[in-house]
Amino acid sequence: MAGGGVTLSAAEAELRALAERLNIPVATSLNAKGSIADNHPLSVGVCGTYSRACANRAVAEADLVFFVGSRTGSQVTTNWTIPAPGTAVIQLDIDGEELGRNYPNSVSLLGDARSGLRMLLDAAAPSSGRSAWLARIRILIEEWRALETPFLTSSAEPMRPERLCQAISDALPENGTVVVDTGHSGMWSGTMIDLNRPISVFCAAPGRSAGAFRRPSGPNALFRTRR
């Protein structure tokens, strides 16, 4: 489970490389959305309170969860129920106070996300196993997409939020930037927008408007809800 520390450390390449070497599915927090492409076969999406059901189901069914650069807060763990208490947890974080703070870790790793993942890559042997688990992950993703596709492609008026998210996904260019406001804008965009190209996502801090961000140097899309 990739948290915001992966983005802050620019550890996206290392995250993907380790996941591919070990055949491990990857869920992300909203702050780490885009660290692995949504169409990557190992990507299950954003997990937590406002998330993709397939991501929550994958984390809930896992017998081991590796948190990378995550504070394991209430939103990303659905009030500390996903993963369930008692699940084996490994946590890599640069802040020692975060290690084991919300889950009793089986293994705690103190370090920067990028440096830590690089060290794990150096030590890890390729794995060709987990075929049954990966097949289960594919089923979870397919079930979620089958449920949401009618809304993503809906022509209903007024326009559904899912349809707007699909339009943004289709229109985003390489190296585009999505800036989302807080509240429902972040919930819808984090769940429904697919980031399949090299891209960055910025989410406004609580209590601030996304419009407070400086204009990015590349193309951007602003997604806000009416108040």
Summary of the structure (lengths in Angstrom):
residues: 227
radius of gyration: 17.3
end to end distance: 32.5
largest distance: 54.1
contacts: 713
relative contact order: 0.14
helix: 38%
strand: 15%
